[in-house]
């Protein structure tokens, strides 16, 4: 959590909103209990949407999709995939779009 505090202190909120979802994924995979008020995927997506930050919203949804695939929550991932719409448009890097396409295909095949 120290890196998140430093990003806030340095007024790098946009970077913080990109890093935070992946830290939450790591915490969940390691079995670390994270208080709901500290980090929650839905809250991250909502905050990014309210700030009109489509890139942060995309990273939050993408991290959540990756977690669902890892833990094999195919139905939850399919629902989130439909709600997420097309993340390829909002994600600036080509490799992220390729990863999203692979996740999209995998989820679609498994459901």
N, C-alpha and C positions, 0 to 999 in steps of 0.2 A: 504493500500500500504506500510505501515511501515514494516510489516513482510517481504515483498518482498525485500525492501531495505536492511534490516538486513541480509537476506540470501545472497544477493549479496556482502555485505561488509565482511561477514565471509567466502567468497569464497565457498559457498555451492550451486553452480549453478545447480547441478543435482536436488537438493531438490526444488530449485526455479522453475525449469521447470516442476516439478510434481504438485506443489501447484498452480501455475499461472492459469492453465485451470479451476480449480474449483472455484477460485476467480472470474474469468470471468463469469462463469455460475451464481454465486450468484449475481453479478452485473447486469447481464441481467434479471434475475428473479425479482430483486428489482426495475428494471426500471432505473438504474443509467446509465447515458451516459458515456461511456468509450471512450476516443479518440482512433481512429483506430491505430495510431502509438504506443500507449501504449500496447494494448493487442488485439490480433486478432487470432482466432483459426487457420486459414490457415498459418499465419506467425509462430505460435508455432510449427505446424506440419513440416513446411519447415525447421525451425531452428533445430529441433530435428533430422530430416532426414539427414541434412547436417552434423550434429555432430555424426551421426551414433548412436544416443541414442534411441534405439527402445522402451525402457520403457517410456521415456518422450513422444515420438510420440504416443504410445498407450494410455497414460493418456489424452493427448490432444484430440485424436479422441473419446475416451470413454466419456469424459466430454461433448463433443459436441453432441454425440449420446444421452446421458441422457437428455440434454437440449431439443433436438428435440422431444424426446418422451414426455417430460413434456408439451411442447407447442403444441403437436400433429401435428408436421410437419412430417407426415409419409413418404411422397415421398422424401423429403430431407434426411431423416434418411436412407431410403432404398438405395439411391444413395451413401451416405457416407459409408454405410455398405459394399457395393460392392467394393468401392475404398479402404476401410480399410484392406481388405483381412482378415486374421485370427489373431485377436488380442490375442487370447488365448495363442499363442506361445510366444508372447513378454511380456506378463504381468506375473510377477513373483509370485504373490500371488494367491492361489487357489480360494479365495472368489471373486476376480476380474474376474476370468474366469467364475465362476458361474453367476455373475451379467451380464457379457457379453453374455452368453448363453441365459439368460432370456430376455435381450434386443433384441438379435437376433431373438428369437422366436416371441416376441411381435411385432416387426417391420414386420417380415415376414407374420404374421397373419393379420396385419392391411392393408397391401398393396394389 
